[in-house]
Amino acid sequence: MSFLKLINMGMKGISPIIAAVVLIAISVAVGVMISSWITHWVTTQTGVTTQCVALTNYNIESATYTSSNNNLTLVVTNLGSVELYGFSVQIMNSTHVVTYNDTSPDIKVTPPLSKDSPLKEQRSAIIVINLNGTQGDYSEMGRTAEEIKVLNKACPSFSAKIPKKDIVKE
């Protein structure tokens, strides 16, 4: 008798039916764990965003570009119950999008806002952007802006927009 024949005689494998049952059980267990994790994650993500967007509301009351000093002045009013801070401004025309974030030296907000001192409900803030400042000369954006968008850090999913027709140029 050969060596291989001796080894094969003493070993028996598991039945294909038992193997299939074990594989199905493992697959179901892993599927339940992944499904549970995904359900929890989606609920957490959509719950926070939905609440934030539902309670946040602010308008750009006015937008004025002054060509003599290349400043864009925005008046933003908080109409929702979320207290706002960390305003950023995007200016868009047909060829460019320029973003001024809240830490840029070219953007000034009055009164100064922060997480500890936010813009409360029914209050307004004045945002002045120097379009000829440290980020470069974007004075043409003041003249050719087609839309201005104001974002905030309190609820980044919400933004306010003002169209070209409502931008005053002096």
C-alpha positions as CSV (number, residue, x, y, z in Angstrom):
1,M,0.0,0.0,0.0
2,S,1.2,3.4,-0.8
3,F,1.7,6.2,1.7
4,L,-1.0,8.4,0.1
5,K,-3.5,5.5,0.3
6,L,-2.9,5.1,4.0
7,I,-3.4,8.8,4.7
8,N,-6.7,9.0,2.7
9,M,-8.1,5.9,4.4
10,G,-8.0,7.5,7.9
11,M,-9.4,10.9,7.0
12,K,-12.9,11.8,6.4
13,G,-14.2,15.3,5.3
14,I,-17.4,17.0,6.3
15,S,-20.5,16.5,4.3
16,P,-21.2,19.0,1.6
17,I,-24.6,19.7,3.2
18,I,-23.1,20.6,6.5
19,A,-20.5,22.8,4.8
20,A,-23.2,24.7,2.9
21,V,-25.2,25.2,6.1
22,V,-22.1,26.6,8.0
23,L,-21.3,29.0,5.1
24,I,-24.9,30.3,5.0
25,A,-25.0,30.8,8.7
26,I,-21.7,32.8,8.6
27,S,-23.0,34.9,5.7
28,V,-26.3,35.7,7.5
29,A,-24.4,36.7,10.7
30,V,-22.1,39.0,8.8
31,G,-25.0,40.5,6.8
32,V,-27.0,41.2,10.0
33,M,-23.9,42.9,11.6
34,I,-23.3,45.1,8.5
35,S,-26.9,46.0,8.1
36,S,-27.2,47.0,11.7
37,W,-24.1,49.2,11.5
38,I,-25.3,50.9,8.2
39,T,-28.8,51.5,9.6
40,H,-27.3,53.2,12.8
41,W,-24.9,55.3,10.7
42,V,-27.5,56.5,8.2
43,T,-30.0,57.4,11.0
44,T,-27.3,59.3,12.9
45,Q,-26.1,61.2,9.8
46,T,-29.6,62.1,8.4
47,G,-31.0,63.0,11.8
48,V,-28.3,65.6,12.6
49,T,-28.4,67.1,9.1
50,T,-32.2,67.2,8.9
51,Q,-32.5,68.9,12.3
52,C,-29.7,71.4,11.5
53,V,-31.2,72.4,8.1
54,A,-34.7,72.5,9.5
55,L,-33.8,74.9,12.2
56,T,-31.3,77.1,10.3
57,N,-32.6,80.0,8.2
58,Y,-30.9,83.2,7.3
59,N,-31.1,85.7,4.4
60,I,-28.8,88.0,2.6
61,E,-30.7,91.2,3.0
62,S,-28.5,93.2,0.7
63,A,-25.3,92.9,-1.3
64,T,-23.5,96.0,-2.5
65,Y,-20.3,96.2,-4.5
66,T,-18.5,99.5,-4.2
67,S,-16.0,100.0,-7.0
68,S,-14.1,102.9,-5.4
69,N,-12.7,100.6,-2.7
70,N,-13.4,97.2,-4.3
71,N,-15.5,96.1,-1.3
72,L,-18.4,93.8,-1.3
73,T,-20.8,94.5,1.6
74,L,-23.4,91.9,2.7
75,V,-26.1,92.2,5.3
76,V,-27.1,88.8,6.7
77,T,-30.0,88.3,9.0
78,N,-30.6,85.2,11.1
79,L,-34.2,84.1,10.8
80,G,-33.8,80.7,12.4
81,S,-33.3,79.3,15.9
82,V,-29.7,78.0,15.2
83,E,-27.1,80.6,16.4
84,L,-24.7,81.3,13.5
85,Y,-21.0,81.9,13.3
86,G,-18.0,81.3,10.9
87,F,-19.4,82.9,7.8
88,S,-17.7,82.1,4.5
89,V,-18.7,83.8,1.2
90,Q,-18.6,82.4,-2.4
91,I,-18.7,84.7,-5.3
92,M,-19.5,83.2,-8.7
93,N,-19.5,84.5,-12.2
94,S,-19.5,82.6,-15.6
95,T,-15.8,81.7,-15.4
96,H,-14.7,81.8,-11.7
97,V,-15.7,80.9,-8.2
98,V,-13.9,82.7,-5.4
99,T,-14.3,81.7,-1.8
100,Y,-13.5,83.8,1.2
101,N,-13.5,81.7,4.4
102,D,-14.0,83.1,7.9
103,T,-10.3,83.1,8.7
104,S,-9.3,85.1,5.6
105,P,-7.9,88.6,6.4
106,D,-10.0,89.9,3.5
107,I,-13.3,89.3,5.3
108,K,-14.6,91.3,8.2
109,V,-17.7,90.5,10.1
110,T,-19.5,93.1,12.4
111,P,-20.2,92.3,15.1
112,P,-17.3,89.8,15.5
113,L,-18.9,86.3,15.6
114,S,-17.6,83.0,17.1
115,K,-18.9,79.8,18.5
116,D,-18.9,81.4,21.9
117,S,-20.5,84.6,20.6
118,P,-22.8,83.7,17.7
119,L,-25.4,85.6,15.7
120,K,-28.6,85.1,17.5
121,E,-32.1,84.8,16.1
122,Q,-33.5,88.0,14.5
123,R,-30.1,89.7,14.6
124,S,-28.1,90.9,11.6
125,A,-24.4,90.9,10.8
126,I,-22.5,93.0,8.2
127,I,-19.9,91.1,6.2
128,V,-17.3,93.3,4.2
129,I,-15.0,91.6,1.8
130,N,-12.0,93.4,0.3
131,L,-11.9,92.0,-3.3
132,N,-8.5,93.5,-3.9
133,G,-6.9,92.1,-0.7
134,T,-4.4,89.4,0.2
135,Q,-6.1,86.6,-1.9
136,G,-5.6,88.6,-5.0
137,D,-7.3,91.2,-7.2
138,Y,-10.9,89.9,-7.6
139,S,-12.4,93.3,-8.2
140,E,-13.9,92.0,-11.5
141,M,-15.9,89.5,-9.5
142,G,-17.7,92.4,-7.8
143,R,-18.7,93.8,-11.2
144,T,-19.5,90.4,-12.9
145,A,-20.9,88.4,-10.0
146,E,-23.9,86.2,-11.0
147,E,-24.5,84.8,-7.6
148,I,-23.2,85.2,-4.1
149,K,-23.6,82.5,-1.5
150,V,-23.0,82.8,2.3
151,L,-22.2,79.6,4.2
152,N,-21.7,79.1,8.0
153,K,-20.0,76.7,10.4
154,A,-23.0,76.2,12.7
155,C,-24.8,74.3,10.0
156,P,-22.6,73.8,6.9
157,S,-25.4,72.1,5.0
158,F,-27.4,75.4,4.8
159,S,-26.4,78.4,2.7
160,A,-28.1,81.6,1.6
161,K,-27.9,82.9,-2.0
162,I,-28.5,86.2,-3.7
163,P,-28.8,86.4,-7.5
164,K,-27.2,88.9,-9.9
165,K,-30.3,91.0,-10.2
166,D,-30.2,91.8,-6.4
167,I,-26.5,92.8,-6.3
168,V,-26.2,96.6,-6.1
169,K,-23.2,98.1,-7.9
170,E,-22.0,101.6,-6.9
